[in-house]
Amino acid sequence: MQIHLAMNPVPVAAVLRFSGDGQDGVPDTSLAEWQTEAAAVSVYRDRQPVLLVVGLGDTSKVDADTLRKAAGTALRRVEKEALASVLVYLPGVLDEEREIEALTEGMLLGAYKFDRYKAKAKSAVLQDVYLLAKADHSAALTKATAFAGATNLARDLANEPPNVLRPATLAEFAQRHFADSNVEVTVWDEARLLEERMMGLYAVGKGSTHPPRYVELRYQTDATLPLVALVGKGLTFDAGGISLKSGRDISDMRMDMAGAAAVIGAFAALVTTGAKCNVVGLIVAAENLPDGSAMLPGELIQYRNGVSVQVANTDAEGRLALADALIRAHELGAKYVIDIATLTGAAANALGTKYAAVFGQKQLVDQLCELGEATGDFLWPLPLPPEYESQLKSDYADITNIGKGKGGAITAALFLRHFVDDGQAWAHIDIAGPMEAERTEGYSPAGATGFGVRVMAEFVVHYSSRDE
């Protein structure tokens, strides 16, 4: 499917219009009733071309994400009707450039399917979407297409079955995907992890026959800009290790690498748009499985920054691996560090599936929350109270890897802070809730959401060039 800008109406199989309470921009009054309920779609097949009307609800409350949701829903309906082309009239409730970005993202994200393993996968009929605009907003269309494509790339990675995507194949994908770009990809195997004393990642992955990998991405178009580090958790499957998970269906633990997928997606967005930036991606990839060589509860890990950790629970493994990457981010001289991980069920319990928890330096957290509102990667700040530090006390190490009380998302973030330098602006994003959509809705088909790609890419573009 291709999305185009059109300055004049073009011959198409269908026309798509928007309608809402209080909106008087719908020109055709011959229809008895216009659908105004948000994201509801009415189809008038007796007209040539076929007419689809998408509700926006109260137009005084419409924002970019409202349009994304309406566009994603409408696009799937166009595909259901097996229409080959559609002309979209902009709703006229926001400025034209913002509407083009939101509608393009919504349609491309809403059209996403992960059906490569289905025997009877349906071929798409829809070929062309035309956005009827008054001015040329090609830059907005190009950016939105790139950001949506990068988000769908992250979705593809997170949706992959765990017998297909292993730590090594995740690393190989990164090498292959960026082979013809200016991104430098470095991969460390288990021998190099031991040599470099990345003992957290090594310990997490040593119970699997598929050994861990560390992946480093570097994209530098302006070396004078402050370095941004994007750190991603890449557990291609998390069975809990010796502290084995007991859920009836833990197949979504293949998505425990959604943070790593988001980092790769953010790099894809930056590369495709030719962003001016100085950014490094640090990905820790492993499988957390139980066998005779697996990490044990009670085990001690000595990190290269001198911090020792008691492993109280092997199912709190993500933070152990991320610690190595956070140390590395400091060694590389990163000014801004953003880590993103499916880290705790506590974050999902607190905020549900629409918001990710974010912790860290207030200014950076505020910036990310602002960008999240614009991109649809919604973030909600949670505190880092010093009183909770006592939960991480260990009898024979500096800290333990799991808190002894409630507030698990907070104690996990406090754990990570032990591996961040005081001079860095750091934020931790816990995406355990919004990593996956349980059902198709708006621009999020059921499955991996690609959460975090757009907000991190926007941060790199908007804030990494500022000396704040």
Helices and strands as residue ranges (DSSP letters): E 2-6, E 14-21, E 41-44, E 50-58, G 59-61, H 64-80, E 85-89, H 96-110, E 128-132, H 138-159, H 167-177, E 184-188, H 190-195, H 199-205, E 213-220, E 228-238, G 251-255, H 258-273, E 278-288, E 300-302, E 308-310, H 318-331, E 336-341, H 345-351, E 356-360, H 362-375, E 379-381, G 386-392, E 399-400, H 408-417, E 425-430, E 436-437, E 447-448, H 453-463
